[in-house]
Amino acid sequence: MSEEPPFRPREKLLEKQKRFQSIQKHTYLKGPFDKVTSVAIPAALAATSIYLIARGIYNMSHGVGKKE
């Protein structure tokens, strides 16, 4: 059985490990665009769902938007 070569050189791996271990942020916010994917997108989804729920409750309570 032959051993597979690594995908990335060991030196590069150690360099990236040191970089990520030295950052004092949360694990899921360490990349450059992680704030967009883990904060902005869920916040936008929550805001739109709250808006749609509130609009539905308003329409039901006032009888607006009924199909005849």
mmJSON file of the N, C-alpha and C atoms, coordinates in Angstrom:
{"data_MODEL":{"atom_site":{
"group_PDB":["ATOM","ATOM","ATOM","ATOM","ATOM","ATOM","ATOM","ATOM","ATOM","ATOM","ATOM","ATOM","ATOM","ATOM","ATOM","ATOM","ATOM","ATOM","ATOM","ATOM","ATOM","ATOM","ATOM","ATOM","ATOM","ATOM","ATOM","ATOM","ATOM","ATOM","ATOM","ATOM","ATOM","ATOM","ATOM","ATOM","ATOM","ATOM","ATOM","ATOM","ATOM","ATOM","ATOM","ATOM","ATOM","ATOM","ATOM","ATOM","ATOM","ATOM","ATOM","ATOM","ATOM","ATOM","ATOM","ATOM","ATOM","ATOM","ATOM","ATOM","ATOM","ATOM","ATOM","ATOM","ATOM","ATOM","ATOM","ATOM","ATOM","ATOM","ATOM","ATOM","ATOM","ATOM","ATOM","ATOM","ATOM","ATOM","ATOM","ATOM","ATOM","ATOM","ATOM","ATOM","ATOM","ATOM","ATOM","ATOM","ATOM","ATOM","ATOM","ATOM","ATOM","ATOM","ATOM","ATOM","ATOM","ATOM","ATOM","ATOM","ATOM","ATOM","ATOM","ATOM","ATOM","ATOM","ATOM","ATOM","ATOM","ATOM","ATOM","ATOM","ATOM","ATOM","ATOM","ATOM","ATOM","ATOM","ATOM","ATOM","ATOM","ATOM","ATOM","ATOM","ATOM","ATOM","ATOM","ATOM","ATOM","ATOM","ATOM","ATOM","ATOM","ATOM","ATOM","ATOM","ATOM","ATOM","ATOM","ATOM","ATOM","ATOM","ATOM","ATOM","ATOM","ATOM","ATOM","ATOM","ATOM","ATOM","ATOM","ATOM","ATOM","ATOM","ATOM","ATOM","ATOM","ATOM","ATOM","ATOM","ATOM","ATOM","ATOM","ATOM","ATOM","ATOM","ATOM","ATOM","ATOM","ATOM","ATOM","ATOM","ATOM","ATOM","ATOM","ATOM","ATOM","ATOM","ATOM","ATOM","ATOM","ATOM","ATOM","ATOM","ATOM","ATOM","ATOM","ATOM","ATOM","ATOM","ATOM","ATOM","ATOM","ATOM","ATOM","ATOM","ATOM","ATOM","ATOM","ATOM","ATOM","ATOM","ATOM","ATOM"],
"id":[1,2,3,4,5,6,7,8,9,10,11,12,13,14,15,16,17,18,19,20,21,22,23,24,25,26,27,28,29,30,31,32,33,34,35,36,37,38,39,40,41,42,43,44,45,46,47,48,49,50,51,52,53,54,55,56,57,58,59,60,61,62,63,64,65,66,67,68,69,70,71,72,73,74,75,76,77,78,79,80,81,82,83,84,85,86,87,88,89,90,91,92,93,94,95,96,97,98,99,100,101,102,103,104,105,106,107,108,109,110,111,112,113,114,115,116,117,118,119,120,121,122,123,124,125,126,127,128,129,130,131,132,133,134,135,136,137,138,139,140,141,142,143,144,145,146,147,148,149,150,151,152,153,154,155,156,157,158,159,160,161,162,163,164,165,166,167,168,169,170,171,172,173,174,175,176,177,178,179,180,181,182,183,184,185,186,187,188,189,190,191,192,193,194,195,196,197,198,199,200,201,202,203,204],
"type_symbol":["N","C","C","N","C","C","N","C","C","N","C","C","N","C","C","N","C","C","N","C","C","N","C","C","N","C","C","N","C","C","N","C","C","N","C","C","N","C","C","N","C","C","N","C","C","N","C","C","N","C","C","N","C","C","N","C","C","N","C","C","N","C","C","N","C","C","N","C","C","N","C","C","N","C","C","N","C","C","N","C","C","N","C","C","N","C","C","N","C","C","N","C","C","N","C","C","N","C","C","N","C","C","N","C","C","N","C","C","N","C","C","N","C","C","N","C","C","N","C","C","N","C","C","N","C","C","N","C","C","N","C","C","N","C","C","N","C","C","N","C","C","N","C","C","N","C","C","N","C","C","N","C","C","N","C","C","N","C","C","N","C","C","N","C","C","N","C","C","N","C","C","N","C","C","N","C","C","N","C","C","N","C","C","N","C","C","N","C","C","N","C","C","N","C","C","N","C","C","N","C","C","N","C","C"],
"label_atom_id":["N","CA","C","N","CA","C","N","CA","C","N","CA","C","N","CA","C","N","CA","C","N","CA","C","N","CA","C","N","CA","C","N","CA","C","N","CA","C","N","CA","C","N","CA","C","N","CA","C","N","CA","C","N","CA","C","N","CA","C","N","CA","C","N","CA","C","N","CA","C","N","CA","C","N","CA","C","N","CA","C","N","CA","C","N","CA","C","N","CA","C","N","CA","C","N","CA","C","N","CA","C","N","CA","C","N","CA","C","N","CA","C","N","CA","C","N","CA","C","N","CA","C","N","CA","C","N","CA","C","N","CA","C","N","CA","C","N","CA","C","N","CA","C","N","CA","C","N","CA","C","N","CA","C","N","CA","C","N","CA","C","N","CA","C","N","CA","C","N","CA","C","N","CA","C","N","CA","C","N","CA","C","N","CA","C","N","CA","C","N","CA","C","N","CA","C","N","CA","C","N","CA","C","N","CA","C","N","CA","C","N","CA","C","N","CA","C","N","CA","C","N","CA","C","N","CA","C","N","CA","C","N","CA","C","N","CA","C"],
"label_alt_id":[null,null,null,null,null,null,null,null,null,null,null,null,null,null,null,null,null,null,null,null,null,null,null,null,null,null,null,null,null,null,null,null,null,null,null,null,null,null,null,null,null,null,null,null,null,null,null,null,null,null,null,null,null,null,null,null,null,null,null,null,null,null,null,null,null,null,null,null,null,null,null,null,null,null,null,null,null,null,null,null,null,null,null,null,null,null,null,null,null,null,null,null,null,null,null,null,null,null,null,null,null,null,null,null,null,null,null,null,null,null,null,null,null,null,null,null,null,null,null,null,null,null,null,null,null,null,null,null,null,null,null,null,null,null,null,null,null,null,null,null,null,null,null,null,null,null,null,null,null,null,null,null,null,null,null,null,null,null,null,null,null,null,null,null,null,null,null,null,null,null,null,null,null,null,null,null,null,null,null,null,null,null,null,null,null,null,null,null,null,null,null,null,null,null,null,null,null,null,null,null,null,null,null,null],
"label_comp_id":["MET","MET","MET","SER","SER","SER","GLU","GLU","GLU","GLU","GLU","GLU","PRO","PRO","PRO","PRO","PRO","PRO","PHE","PHE","PHE","ARG","ARG","ARG","PRO","PRO","PRO","ARG","ARG","ARG","GLU","GLU","GLU","LYS","LYS","LYS","LEU","LEU","LEU","LEU","LEU","LEU","GLU","GLU","GLU","LYS","LYS","LYS","GLN","GLN","GLN","LYS","LYS","LYS","ARG","ARG","ARG","PHE","PHE","PHE","GLN","GLN","GLN","SER","SER","SER","ILE","ILE","ILE","GLN","GLN","GLN","LYS","LYS","LYS","HIS","HIS","HIS","THR","THR","THR","TYR","TYR","TYR","LEU","LEU","LEU","LYS","LYS","LYS","GLY","GLY","GLY","PRO","PRO","PRO","PHE","PHE","PHE","ASP","ASP","ASP","LYS","LYS","LYS","VAL","VAL","VAL","THR","THR","THR","SER","SER","SER","VAL","VAL","VAL","ALA","ALA","ALA","ILE","ILE","ILE","PRO","PRO","PRO","ALA","ALA","ALA","ALA","ALA","ALA","LEU","LEU","LEU","ALA","ALA","ALA","ALA","ALA","ALA","THR","THR","THR","SER","SER","SER","ILE","ILE","ILE","TYR","TYR","TYR","LEU","LEU","LEU","ILE","ILE","ILE","ALA","ALA","ALA","ARG","ARG","ARG","GLY","GLY","GLY","ILE","ILE","ILE","TYR","TYR","TYR","ASN","ASN","ASN","MET","MET","MET","SER","SER","SER","HIS","HIS","HIS","GLY","GLY","GLY","VAL","VAL","VAL","GLY","GLY","GLY","LYS","LYS","LYS","LYS","LYS","LYS","GLU","GLU","GLU"],
"label_asym_id":["A","A","A","A","A","A","A","A","A","A","A","A","A","A","A","A","A","A","A","A","A","A","A","A","A","A","A","A","A","A","A","A","A","A","A","A","A","A","A","A","A","A","A","A","A","A","A","A","A","A","A","A","A","A","A","A","A","A","A","A","A","A","A","A","A","A","A","A","A","A","A","A","A","A","A","A","A","A","A","A","A","A","A","A","A","A","A","A","A","A","A","A","A","A","A","A","A","A","A","A","A","A","A","A","A","A","A","A","A","A","A","A","A","A","A","A","A","A","A","A","A","A","A","A","A","A","A","A","A","A","A","A","A","A","A","A","A","A","A","A","A","A","A","A","A","A","A","A","A","A","A","A","A","A","A","A","A","A","A","A","A","A","A","A","A","A","A","A","A","A","A","A","A","A","A","A","A","A","A","A","A","A","A","A","A","A","A","A","A","A","A","A","A","A","A","A","A","A","A","A","A","A","A","A"],
"label_entity_id":["1","1","1","1","1","1","1","1","1","1","1","1","1","1","1","1","1","1","1","1","1","1","1","1","1","1","1","1","1","1","1","1","1","1","1","1","1","1","1","1","1","1","1","1","1","1","1","1","1","1","1","1","1","1","1","1","1","1","1","1","1","1","1","1","1","1","1","1","1","1","1","1","1","1","1","1","1","1","1","1","1","1","1","1","1","1","1","1","1","1","1","1","1","1","1","1","1","1","1","1","1","1","1","1","1","1","1","1","1","1","1","1","1","1","1","1","1","1","1","1","1","1","1","1","1","1","1","1","1","1","1","1","1","1","1","1","1","1","1","1","1","1","1","1","1","1","1","1","1","1","1","1","1","1","1","1","1","1","1","1","1","1","1","1","1","1","1","1","1","1","1","1","1","1","1","1","1","1","1","1","1","1","1","1","1","1","1","1","1","1","1","1","1","1","1","1","1","1","1","1","1","1","1","1"],
"label_seq_id":[1,1,1,2,2,2,3,3,3,4,4,4,5,5,5,6,6,6,7,7,7,8,8,8,9,9,9,10,10,10,11,11,11,12,12,12,13,13,13,14,14,14,15,15,15,16,16,16,17,17,17,18,18,18,19,19,19,20,20,20,21,21,21,22,22,22,23,23,23,24,24,24,25,25,25,26,26,26,27,27,27,28,28,28,29,29,29,30,30,30,31,31,31,32,32,32,33,33,33,34,34,34,35,35,35,36,36,36,37,37,37,38,38,38,39,39,39,40,40,40,41,41,41,42,42,42,43,43,43,44,44,44,45,45,45,46,46,46,47,47,47,48,48,48,49,49,49,50,50,50,51,51,51,52,52,52,53,53,53,54,54,54,55,55,55,56,56,56,57,57,57,58,58,58,59,59,59,60,60,60,61,61,61,62,62,62,63,63,63,64,64,64,65,65,65,66,66,66,67,67,67,68,68,68],
"pdbx_PDB_ins_code":[null,null,null,null,null,null,null,null,null,null,null,null,null,null,null,null,null,null,null,null,null,null,null,null,null,null,null,null,null,null,null,null,null,null,null,null,null,null,null,null,null,null,null,null,null,null,null,null,null,null,null,null,null,null,null,null,null,null,null,null,null,null,null,null,null,null,null,null,null,null,null,null,null,null,null,null,null,null,null,null,null,null,null,null,null,null,null,null,null,null,null,null,null,null,null,null,null,null,null,null,null,null,null,null,null,null,null,null,null,null,null,null,null,null,null,null,null,null,null,null,null,null,null,null,null,null,null,null,null,null,null,null,null,null,null,null,null,null,null,null,null,null,null,null,null,null,null,null,null,null,null,null,null,null,null,null,null,null,null,null,null,null,null,null,null,null,null,null,null,null,null,null,null,null,null,null,null,null,null,null,null,null,null,null,null,null,null,null,null,null,null,null,null,null,null,null,null,null,null,null,null,null,null,null],
"Cartn_x":[0.831,0.0,0.875,0.608,1.381,0.628,1.374,0.778,0.436,-0.711,-1.107,-0.337,0.004,0.639,-0.395,-0.002,-0.965,-1.494,-2.699,-3.294,-2.554,-2.035,-1.396,-0.075,0.958,2.224,2.083,2.835,2.759,3.067,3.986,4.35,3.166,2.44,1.263,0.195,0.03,-0.956,-0.62,0.639,1.049,0.891,1.168,1.013,-0.447,-1.358,-2.788,-3.29,-2.813,-3.22,-2.804,-1.581,-1.114,-1.96,-2.299,-3.102,-4.479,-5.138,-6.483,-6.471,-5.433,-5.38,-5.055,-4.446,-4.085,-5.24,-6.26,-7.383,-8.279,-8.72,-9.52,-11.023,-11.447,-12.878,-13.47,-14.791,-15.447,-15.008,-15.12,-14.673,-15.399,-16.682,-17.46,-17.315,-16.513,-16.326,-14.871,-14.114,-12.691,-12.33,-13.179,-12.864,-13.25,-12.866,-13.154,-14.632,-15.371,-16.775,-17.722,-17.236,-18.077,-19.148,-18.931,-19.968,-21.192,-20.974,-22.102,-22.916,-22.231,-22.96,-23.546,-22.937,-23.446,-24.193,-24.209,-24.939,-25.962,-25.536,-26.421,-27.531,-27.214,-28.235,-29.293,-28.923,-29.972,-30.779,-30.141,-30.887,-31.905,-31.509,-32.434,-33.598,-33.312,-34.388,-35.344,-34.809,-35.659,-36.52,-35.933,-36.693,-37.826,-37.559,-38.626,-39.716,-39.343,-40.374,-41.229,-40.628,-41.406,-42.354,-41.86,-42.715,-43.899,-43.648,-44.736,-45.74,-45.274,-46.189,-47.051,-46.422,-47.172,-48.2,-47.826,-48.764,-49.935,-49.656,-50.726,-51.675,-51.131,-52.001,-52.859,-52.269,-53.027,-54.145,-53.808,-54.815,-55.941,-55.617,-56.668,-57.545,-56.943,-57.748,-58.621,-58.236,-59.036,-59.82,-59.68,-60.421,-59.961,-58.721,-58.178,-57.568,-57.678,-57.007,-57.698,-59.009,-59.725,-60.065,-60.009,-60.466,-61.929,-62.682,-64.125,-64.499],
"Cartn_y":[-1.181,0.0,1.244,2.133,3.367,4.475,5.402,6.505,7.638,8.264,9.37,10.623,11.443,12.725,13.668,14.561,15.486,16.493,16.984,17.972,19.297,19.623,20.912,20.657,21.42,21.222,21.484,20.767,20.871,22.286,22.965,24.32,25.273,25.156,26.001,25.7,24.425,24.019,24.598,24.499,25.045,26.56,27.219,28.674,29.075,28.355,28.664,28.345,27.259,26.922,28.014,28.504,29.566,30.829,31.14,32.329,32.227,31.084,30.937,30.806,30.243,30.108,31.426,32.363,33.634,34.632,34.424,35.356,35.167,36.277,36.207,36.3,36.075,36.097,34.701,34.618,33.318,32.494,31.2,30.313,30.564,30.881,31.03,32.424,33.313,34.654,34.927,33.904,34.103,34.443,34.15,34.443,35.864,36.333,37.711,37.98,37.008,37.225,36.483,36.031,35.235,36.057,37.355,38.172,38.267,38.249,38.315,37.032,35.891,34.622,34.214,34.607,34.127,35.184,36.43,37.469,38.152,38.647,39.465,38.645,37.493,36.688,36.18,35.6,35.2,36.385,37.544,38.717,39.162,39.126,39.504,38.514,37.228,36.231,36.401,36.683,36.886,38.131,39.209,40.445,40.266,39.598,39.41,38.482,37.459,36.563,37.266,38.104,38.853,39.823,40.473,41.395,40.652,39.508,38.76,38.229,37.797,37.324,38.471,39.632,40.791,41.245,41.243,41.628,40.655,39.368,38.371,38.528,38.8,39.007,40.252,41.317,42.55,42.294,41.605,41.326,40.455,39.47,38.6,39.356,40.211,40.925,42.014,42.559,43.622,43.117,41.874,41.306,41.833,42.194,42.759,41.634,41.746,40.803,39.463,39.402,38.13,37.901,36.657,36.287,35.909,36.345,36.045,34.985],
"Cartn_z":[0.0,0.0,0.0,-0.936,-0.981,-0.257,0.255,0.988,0.032,0.219,-0.642,-0.28,-1.276,-0.944,-0.343,0.544,1.155,0.131,0.38,-0.515,-0.45,0.707,0.946,1.677,1.366,2.072,3.575,4.36,5.818,6.313,5.655,6.088,5.953,4.839,4.63,5.684,5.988,6.98,8.35,8.748,10.044,10.08,8.968,8.894,9.077,8.406,8.542,9.949,10.545,11.903,12.883,12.757,13.642,13.466,12.212,11.942,12.585,12.408,12.962,14.478,15.05,16.499,17.184,16.46,17.079,17.068,16.233,16.152,17.371,17.955,19.178,18.91,17.684,17.366,17.546,17.374,17.396,16.191,16.292,15.234,13.923,13.972,12.749,12.132,12.722,12.173,11.81,11.469,11.238,9.81,8.854,7.464,7.098,5.921,5.538,5.241,4.741,4.387,5.323,6.467,7.363,8.057,8.211,8.836,7.936,6.634,5.702,5.785,5.763,5.709,7.054,8.162,9.437,10.234,9.794,10.518,9.615,8.467,7.633,6.985,6.433,5.752,6.734,7.897,8.842,9.373,9.56,10.025,8.974,7.703,6.639,6.547,6.677,6.638,7.811,8.992,10.167,10.005,9.483,9.314,8.312,7.187,6.201,6.724,7.484,8.01,9.057,9.899,10.886,10.178,9.122,8.357,7.741,7.126,6.488,7.501,8.655,9.702,10.211,10.452,10.94,9.904,8.623,7.571,7.495,7.651,7.631,8.795,9.972,11.146,10.953,10.429,10.176,9.166,8.078,7.051,7.599,8.42,8.975,9.954,10.752,11.764,11.157,10.011,9.371,8.162,7.809,6.705,5.346,5.24,4.007,3.18,1.849,0.973,0.805,1.118,0.956,-0.5,-0.916,-2.263,-2.186,-3.171,-3.146,-4.126],
"occupancy":[1.0,1.0,1.0,1.0,1.0,1.0,1.0,1.0,1.0,1.0,1.0,1.0,1.0,1.0,1.0,1.0,1.0,1.0,1.0,1.0,1.0,1.0,1.0,1.0,1.0,1.0,1.0,1.0,1.0,1.0,1.0,1.0,1.0,1.0,1.0,1.0,1.0,1.0,1.0,1.0,1.0,1.0,1.0,1.0,1.0,1.0,1.0,1.0,1.0,1.0,1.0,1.0,1.0,1.0,1.0,1.0,1.0,1.0,1.0,1.0,1.0,1.0,1.0,1.0,1.0,1.0,1.0,1.0,1.0,1.0,1.0,1.0,1.0,1.0,1.0,1.0,1.0,1.0,1.0,1.0,1.0,1.0,1.0,1.0,1.0,1.0,1.0,1.0,1.0,1.0,1.0,1.0,1.0,1.0,1.0,1.0,1.0,1.0,1.0,1.0,1.0,1.0,1.0,1.0,1.0,1.0,1.0,1.0,1.0,1.0,1.0,1.0,1.0,1.0,1.0,1.0,1.0,1.0,1.0,1.0,1.0,1.0,1.0,1.0,1.0,1.0,1.0,1.0,1.0,1.0,1.0,1.0,1.0,1.0,1.0,1.0,1.0,1.0,1.0,1.0,1.0,1.0,1.0,1.0,1.0,1.0,1.0,1.0,1.0,1.0,1.0,1.0,1.0,1.0,1.0,1.0,1.0,1.0,1.0,1.0,1.0,1.0,1.0,1.0,1.0,1.0,1.0,1.0,1.0,1.0,1.0,1.0,1.0,1.0,1.0,1.0,1.0,1.0,1.0,1.0,1.0,1.0,1.0,1.0,1.0,1.0,1.0,1.0,1.0,1.0,1.0,1.0,1.0,1.0,1.0,1.0,1.0,1.0,1.0,1.0,1.0,1.0,1.0,1.0],
"B_iso_or_equiv":[0.0,0.0,0.0,0.0,0.0,0.0,0.0,0.0,0.0,0.0,0.0,0.0,0.0,0.0,0.0,0.0,0.0,0.0,0.0,0.0,0.0,0.0,0.0,0.0,0.0,0.0,0.0,0.0,0.0,0.0,0.0,0.0,0.0,0.0,0.0,0.0,0.0,0.0,0.0,0.0,0.0,0.0,0.0,0.0,0.0,0.0,0.0,0.0,0.0,0.0,0.0,0.0,0.0,0.0,0.0,0.0,0.0,0.0,0.0,0.0,0.0,0.0,0.0,0.0,0.0,0.0,0.0,0.0,0.0,0.0,0.0,0.0,0.0,0.0,0.0,0.0,0.0,0.0,0.0,0.0,0.0,0.0,0.0,0.0,0.0,0.0,0.0,0.0,0.0,0.0,0.0,0.0,0.0,0.0,0.0,0.0,0.0,0.0,0.0,0.0,0.0,0.0,0.0,0.0,0.0,0.0,0.0,0.0,0.0,0.0,0.0,0.0,0.0,0.0,0.0,0.0,0.0,0.0,0.0,0.0,0.0,0.0,0.0,0.0,0.0,0.0,0.0,0.0,0.0,0.0,0.0,0.0,0.0,0.0,0.0,0.0,0.0,0.0,0.0,0.0,0.0,0.0,0.0,0.0,0.0,0.0,0.0,0.0,0.0,0.0,0.0,0.0,0.0,0.0,0.0,0.0,0.0,0.0,0.0,0.0,0.0,0.0,0.0,0.0,0.0,0.0,0.0,0.0,0.0,0.0,0.0,0.0,0.0,0.0,0.0,0.0,0.0,0.0,0.0,0.0,0.0,0.0,0.0,0.0,0.0,0.0,0.0,0.0,0.0,0.0,0.0,0.0,0.0,0.0,0.0,0.0,0.0,0.0,0.0,0.0,0.0,0.0,0.0,0.0],
"pdbx_formal_charge":[null,null,null,null,null,null,null,null,null,null,null,null,null,null,null,null,null,null,null,null,null,null,null,null,null,null,null,null,null,null,null,null,null,null,null,null,null,null,null,null,null,null,null,null,null,null,null,null,null,null,null,null,null,null,null,null,null,null,null,null,null,null,null,null,null,null,null,null,null,null,null,null,null,null,null,null,null,null,null,null,null,null,null,null,null,null,null,null,null,null,null,null,null,null,null,null,null,null,null,null,null,null,null,null,null,null,null,null,null,null,null,null,null,null,null,null,null,null,null,null,null,null,null,null,null,null,null,null,null,null,null,null,null,null,null,null,null,null,null,null,null,null,null,null,null,null,null,null,null,null,null,null,null,null,null,null,null,null,null,null,null,null,null,null,null,null,null,null,null,null,null,null,null,null,null,null,null,null,null,null,null,null,null,null,null,null,null,null,null,null,null,null,null,null,null,null,null,null,null,null,null,null,null,null],
"auth_seq_id":[1,1,1,2,2,2,3,3,3,4,4,4,5,5,5,6,6,6,7,7,7,8,8,8,9,9,9,10,10,10,11,11,11,12,12,12,13,13,13,14,14,14,15,15,15,16,16,16,17,17,17,18,18,18,19,19,19,20,20,20,21,21,21,22,22,22,23,23,23,24,24,24,25,25,25,26,26,26,27,27,27,28,28,28,29,29,29,30,30,30,31,31,31,32,32,32,33,33,33,34,34,34,35,35,35,36,36,36,37,37,37,38,38,38,39,39,39,40,40,40,41,41,41,42,42,42,43,43,43,44,44,44,45,45,45,46,46,46,47,47,47,48,48,48,49,49,49,50,50,50,51,51,51,52,52,52,53,53,53,54,54,54,55,55,55,56,56,56,57,57,57,58,58,58,59,59,59,60,60,60,61,61,61,62,62,62,63,63,63,64,64,64,65,65,65,66,66,66,67,67,67,68,68,68],
"auth_comp_id":["MET","MET","MET","SER","SER","SER","GLU","GLU","GLU","GLU","GLU","GLU","PRO","PRO","PRO","PRO","PRO","PRO","PHE","PHE","PHE","ARG","ARG","ARG","PRO","PRO","PRO","ARG","ARG","ARG","GLU","GLU","GLU","LYS","LYS","LYS","LEU","LEU","LEU","LEU","LEU","LEU","GLU","GLU","GLU","LYS","LYS","LYS","GLN","GLN","GLN","LYS","LYS","LYS","ARG","ARG","ARG","PHE","PHE","PHE","GLN","GLN","GLN","SER","SER","SER","ILE","ILE","ILE","GLN","GLN","GLN","LYS","LYS","LYS","HIS","HIS","HIS","THR","THR","THR","TYR","TYR","TYR","LEU","LEU","LEU","LYS","LYS","LYS","GLY","GLY","GLY","PRO","PRO","PRO","PHE","PHE","PHE","ASP","ASP","ASP","LYS","LYS","LYS","VAL","VAL","VAL","THR","THR","THR","SER","SER","SER","VAL","VAL","VAL","ALA","ALA","ALA","ILE","ILE","ILE","PRO","PRO","PRO","ALA","ALA","ALA","ALA","ALA","ALA","LEU","LEU","LEU","ALA","ALA","ALA","ALA","ALA","ALA","THR","THR","THR","SER","SER","SER","ILE","ILE","ILE","TYR","TYR","TYR","LEU","LEU","LEU","ILE","ILE","ILE","ALA","ALA","ALA","ARG","ARG","ARG","GLY","GLY","GLY","ILE","ILE","ILE","TYR","TYR","TYR","ASN","ASN","ASN","MET","MET","MET","SER","SER","SER","HIS","HIS","HIS","GLY","GLY","GLY","VAL","VAL","VAL","GLY","GLY","GLY","LYS","LYS","LYS","LYS","LYS","LYS","GLU","GLU","GLU"],
"auth_asym_id":["A","A","A","A","A","A","A","A","A","A","A","A","A","A","A","A","A","A","A","A","A","A","A","A","A","A","A","A","A","A","A","A","A","A","A","A","A","A","A","A","A","A","A","A","A","A","A","A","A","A","A","A","A","A","A","A","A","A","A","A","A","A","A","A","A","A","A","A","A","A","A","A","A","A","A","A","A","A","A","A","A","A","A","A","A","A","A","A","A","A","A","A","A","A","A","A","A","A","A","A","A","A","A","A","A","A","A","A","A","A","A","A","A","A","A","A","A","A","A","A","A","A","A","A","A","A","A","A","A","A","A","A","A","A","A","A","A","A","A","A","A","A","A","A","A","A","A","A","A","A","A","A","A","A","A","A","A","A","A","A","A","A","A","A","A","A","A","A","A","A","A","A","A","A","A","A","A","A","A","A","A","A","A","A","A","A","A","A","A","A","A","A","A","A","A","A","A","A","A","A","A","A","A","A"],
"auth_atom_id":["N","CA","C","N","CA","C","N","CA","C","N","CA","C","N","CA","C","N","CA","C","N","CA","C","N","CA","C","N","CA","C","N","CA","C","N","CA","C","N","CA","C","N","CA","C","N","CA","C","N","CA","C","N","CA","C","N","CA","C","N","CA","C","N","CA","C","N","CA","C","N","CA","C","N","CA","C","N","CA","C","N","CA","C","N","CA","C","N","CA","C","N","CA","C","N","CA","C","N","CA","C","N","CA","C","N","CA","C","N","CA","C","N","CA","C","N","CA","C","N","CA","C","N","CA","C","N","CA","C","N","CA","C","N","CA","C","N","CA","C","N","CA","C","N","CA","C","N","CA","C","N","CA","C","N","CA","C","N","CA","C","N","CA","C","N","CA","C","N","CA","C","N","CA","C","N","CA","C","N","CA","C","N","CA","C","N","CA","C","N","CA","C","N","CA","C","N","CA","C","N","CA","C","N","CA","C","N","CA","C","N","CA","C","N","CA","C","N","CA","C","N","CA","C","N","CA","C","N","CA","C","N","CA","C","N","CA","C"],
"pdbx_PDB_model_num":[1,1,1,1,1,1,1,1,1,1,1,1,1,1,1,1,1,1,1,1,1,1,1,1,1,1,1,1,1,1,1,1,1,1,1,1,1,1,1,1,1,1,1,1,1,1,1,1,1,1,1,1,1,1,1,1,1,1,1,1,1,1,1,1,1,1,1,1,1,1,1,1,1,1,1,1,1,1,1,1,1,1,1,1,1,1,1,1,1,1,1,1,1,1,1,1,1,1,1,1,1,1,1,1,1,1,1,1,1,1,1,1,1,1,1,1,1,1,1,1,1,1,1,1,1,1,1,1,1,1,1,1,1,1,1,1,1,1,1,1,1,1,1,1,1,1,1,1,1,1,1,1,1,1,1,1,1,1,1,1,1,1,1,1,1,1,1,1,1,1,1,1,1,1,1,1,1,1,1,1,1,1,1,1,1,1,1,1,1,1,1,1,1,1,1,1,1,1,1,1,1,1,1,1]
}}}
